Structures are given as C-alpha cells and as structure tokens.
Amino acid sequence: MPCEHVRVITPGEDGMTIRAYARGLMHVSGTRFARMKFNNGVFLDGLPAYANDIIHTGQTLVLAERERPPYIPEPYALEIPILYEDEHYIVLDKPAPLACQAGSGRQANTLENAMAHRCASQALQGFIFRPVNRLDKGTSGLMTAAKSGYAHALLQEQFRSGTFRRAYLAVTRGVPQEREGLIDLPIGRADGSIILRETRADGREARTGYRVTEENGRYALLRLELLTGRTHQIRVHLSAIGCPVAGDYLYGTEEPSLPGRFALHSSLVAFRHPMTGEAIKIESPLPRELAGLVNQHISSAYS
C-alpha cells in the first residue's frame, strides 16, 4: 500500500500551487515530490493534479508515495523520420495521429514503442524514452528527446527558461482580425475535467505570438511561437479568439479530410546544445494535407 499524505486546504493556504505547498508547508524534498509526480501520486479532490495547479480553501490534497513497477515498452514497427541525431539528443518528425506515450492502458502503438523498436533494431540496451517537448496525438512535427537523464535535465533547463524555441504552423477555421499579434490569456484546467483547458482569470500566464501568412476567407495559415508552455496552449488560444485549429475535436469541430488529427504542426525547434555549445535549429515543412485546406498551391509553406 502507498504511504499517503492528506491535507485539507485552509484559508491561509488558498492560492498556493501544489508544488509550493508541498515543498514549503509539508517540507517534501524536491526529489520526493518529483518521484510522487512521476508515479502519478498527486491528487486534488480525488482527481489527478499537476504541480502548478492552484489549491483553494476546503480542497483535499493527497500526496502518495509509491513505487511504479518498471515499464518496458513493447517494440512497434513504425518508421519515424529522424532529422537530427548525436550521442546525446535526437530530433524526430512525429506523424499524426500518433500518441507520444502510452497512458494507464499501456497501448503498444505509440511513438515511445516505435522508438523502442528502432533501438532494438540497432542493438541498443537500456532504452528509456525521454522527450524534452511533447506533442498531442493529433499534432504532427518536431520533437526532441534525450538519450540520458543528464542530457535530458540540461535541455529541460533551457525549456523552462524559454531559450528552447518552438514554432508551429496551424490552419485555422476562420481568419484572425489582426494579421499579426500576441495572444496573452491565462490558461487553466476546465472545472470538472482533467483533459480540457480554458482561458480563465485564475489560470497560469500563457502567451502565444502569431502571424497570418495565407488565407482564403474560410481558412488561414498561421505561424505561431510559444512564449510559454501550457497544456493545449495553441489550441485553447486560437479557439478563444474565434479561430480554432481546423479538425480540433476538443476546441473546435472535426475536419472530414483530417481523420484522427488536426491541422497543427510543430515546424521548428531551436536550442543551444548543452554539451558542445552549438546552435541547433531544425525545421519541418507543413504536411500537404494541411496546406491543402487553405490553397492547393500554397508554395513556400511546404515542400
């Protein structure tokens, strides 16, 4: 049985993040708290919670210490385009729809399983999938993964500081009123859901820069850059301004021509290599099935 720490939030603790409460008032070390998060042991009012979720008076916080059994992903024979690789990092071009990692059901047709197959075919031992940035199942494009825990921690520092750059291409239903701008709307979890996010006053800071590059009156092609990294940030922000990502079945409407996916593509990752100091910049063009929503001859956006 796991060891559980249960607390009911008092008025004086209202507004704190779970991380700040655990570290400051419960005196949980950073290592212990990280292990609780990794082992899915953080709950707020009975629902799985995140470290930066805000706690409120009367809520019940549970921190459970338990060991997660080792997980060895089953190899999945799916070829994934690799755009950069060295002894520390790999940048791959994820197709859609394809989940990054398995959930509690441990499905075997994920990107993690495909990378396990690749490593097995190369006779590499001790495979662990360590993504630095993640993409939703319905989003295609660039992801970076580390080959060691040390390499992962170094690049995660850049990710948290904002020096790890990520840019996206999106086709939206509707055209933004302004051709270029900054969407600065806080995002939080929708009440009663562990999946849906929404713009809300008590959410976390979220900023997305965008520029319209093509439009046909019904659809628009946008280049976007994430200035913060919230869950579903681009999808929530574009929906909030009345231009949801085409095919987004959570925040817009499905697109018959895009079965299982939506029109969002991770087109650029850029970072300073922590080991060599080299400036790494990798780009991926917009898939043709997405460009076709705007114009069959959208030229420079894809190859």
Protein Blocks (a to p, Z undefined) as FASTA:
>chain_A
ZZdddddddfklgoiafklmmmmmnopafklmmmmmmnopaceehiacdfklccdehiac
dddddddddddddddddddddfbdcfkbccddddddddfbdcfkopabbfklmmmmmmmm
nopghiacddfbdcdfklgcjddddfbfklmmmmmmmmmnopaccddddddedjdfblbd
cddddddddehiakbgcddfklccdddddddfbdehjaccdddddfbdcehklmmmmmmn
opacehiaklmccdfklghiacdddfbdcdddfknopacdddddddfklmmmmomclojm
pZZ
